[in-house]
Amino acid sequence: MIYMRMEGDRHFTKLRSNNRKALTWKYYAKKILYYLRQQKILNNLKAFLQQPDDYESYLEGAVYIDQYCNPLSDISLRDIQAQIDSIVELVCKTLRGINSRHPSLAFKAGESSMIMEIELQSQVLDAMNYVLYDQLKFKGNRMDYYNALNLYMHQVLIRRTGIPISMSLLYLTIARQLGVPLEPVNFPSHFLLRWCQGAEGATLDIFDYIYIDAFGKGKQLTVKECEYLIGQHVTAALYGVVNVKKVLQRMVGNLLSLGKREGIDQSYQLLRDSLDLYLAMYPDQVQLLLLQARLYFHLGIWPEKSFCLVLKVLDILQHIQTLDPGQHGAVGYLVQHTLEHIERKKEEVGVEVKLRSHEKHRDVCYAIGLIMKHKRYGYNCVIYGWDPTCMMGHEWIRNMNVHSLPHGHHQPFYNVLVEDGSCRYAAQVAKRGTRKGGSVVFLRDDRGATAHIPVGSRKNLEYNVEPQEISHPDVGRYFSEFTGTHYIPNTELEIRYPEDLESVYETVQNIYSAKKENVE
C-alpha cells in the first residue's frame, strides 16, 4: 500500500508538470495513477459494503461511486460534506425566520437527532425547498437527463442539477442533518423519498406516508400522484424503504445503462467502471461477467498491452463456467477466440512503416502532428495517422456514403484526434463543386511531391492558421510535445511514419513562420 501511494504521488507530480512537454509520459502516468487510485477506492467500497444493513451513510456510498468513476479528480467525502454543511447553514438561516425557536437550530455541526413533531418537520422541508430550489436554483436535469455527470455527487453540487436518485440523496442528507427522518424509496423509473405521517409505533401502510420528489423541486405526492408520475399502477412493495446497498445498486445500474447506451470511445471507460462497481457488489452476476469478458475482447486488450488483462478475461470465463455450466457455449467461444487472437499476435512481427516518398503514397498531402481544421464541420484536430486509401470495412464505407466522394474510398484518409474528445477518420477530398469532368490538377505538397486532386473538388481538411492544443485524452499516446504550431510524434509513432516530421517542419516554415513575420 505504501508503494502504491508513493507511485501515485510520483505520477501525480509528473502530471502537474509543463502541459506542453512529456505528453507521452503523462499519458501513461495517468493510466497508472488511474489504476492505482481505482484499486484503493474499490477496496474502500468493498469494506463499506460489509457494514451492517442499518448503517445508513448513503452519501458516503455515493461518493465512493463518484471517486471510482473519476479517480484523477480531487473528490473527498469531507469536501462534499462541507459543501452540504454550507447548504444546511443557509437552510437554518431561512428556518430561523420561520421559527426562531426551532429545535433543529440547536443541533451542533456533525451531530443531529430526529424531530418527532410533524409540524416542525414540515417547517424544515419548507425551508429546504426555498433554499435548494428558489435561492440556489437546484433543479432536475430534464434537458440532459442521460448524462453520467448527473450521478456524480460532486458534479451535482457544482452544476446544481441531477436526476431523481442523486437529487434525492442530496435532499435526504440535508433533511436528516436537520432532524427529518426521510427514507429512500426505490420507486420504478423515478427515485423518491418518503416522509412518515403516522403515529410512532403504529402499524403503517403506504398511505401513511407522503412521498417527496426531489427531482421535481421537493413536490410532496400521495400514492395516487406517484402512480400518475410514472403512468402506471405499482404494488405496495415498491413503496418500501431500501438500504444503502440497494441505492448504490441503482446508481451503478444507471451508469451501466449509460455505458451500454453510448457509442463513443469515452463510454467504454464508463462501461468498464460501472461493471467493476456492480460486480464488486454482486460478484456472481453471470450475464455481467459475460459482458465484461466480451468488452475486453472487443477493446482488443491483448498481451502487447497488458498480459495480466488477458489472464483476467480467462479468469472471468472460468468463474462464469463455475457459476453456470449452462453458459459453456458462450464461454467456449470467447476462450477459443481469445487464445486464437493471442496466437495470431505472436506470429505478427514489427509494425507497418509508411514512407511518404513511396509511389503509392504520392497523393497524401498532410503529415502526422499537424493541427488541422475540418472545412465542413469546423472542428479542430491533430493528425495521428494516414492511409493512402480508406481502410475501413464495407459497412462503414456504405454508412458514411464514401462512394459519393471524388475517387470514393480510393483516396487518402486521415486518423484525427478531435478537440471534443472523439476520434475520426476524415477523407482528404470532399464532394465536388459545380465544375464537371474527369480531369485532375496536380498539387505540389511540402515535400515537393505532387498530389492528384480532381478538378472542382475541395479538401476536407485545411491547415489551422491559428494552431492550438487539442484537448483530447489520447494525445499523449501518440505525441511527446506540443511546440505551439504542431505536435512532435513520440518514438512509437515516428517509427511508423519516419518521413513525416520533415514534412511537418517544412509546412510550419511555409505557413506559420510567414505569419509570425507579418505580425512582428
Salt bridges, closest charged atoms under 4 A:
GLU7 OE1 - ARG10 NH2 3.09
GLU7 OE1 - HIS11 NE2 3.45
GLU56 OE1 - ARG176 NH1 2.90
ASP66 OD2 - HIS154 ND1 2.76
GLU183 OE1 - ARG194 NE 2.81
ASP213 OD1 - HIS190 NE2 2.71
GLU227 OE2 - HIS233 ND1 2.82
ASP284 OD1 - HIS319 NE2 3.22
GLU304 OE2 - LYS345 NZ 3.88
GLU343 OE2 - LYS346 NZ 3.50
GLU348 OE1 - LYS345 NZ 3.56
GLU359 OE2 - ARG362 NH1 3.35
ASP363 OD1 - HIS452 ND1 2.69
ASP387 OD1 - LYS354 NZ 2.39
ASP420 OD2 - ARG424 NH2 3.11
ASP445 OD2 - ARG356 NH2 3.95
ASP445 OD2 - ARG447 NE 2.55
GLU469 OE2 - ARG20 NE 3.53
GLU481 OE2 - LYS21 NZ 3.01
ASP500 OD2 - ARG356 NH1 3.57
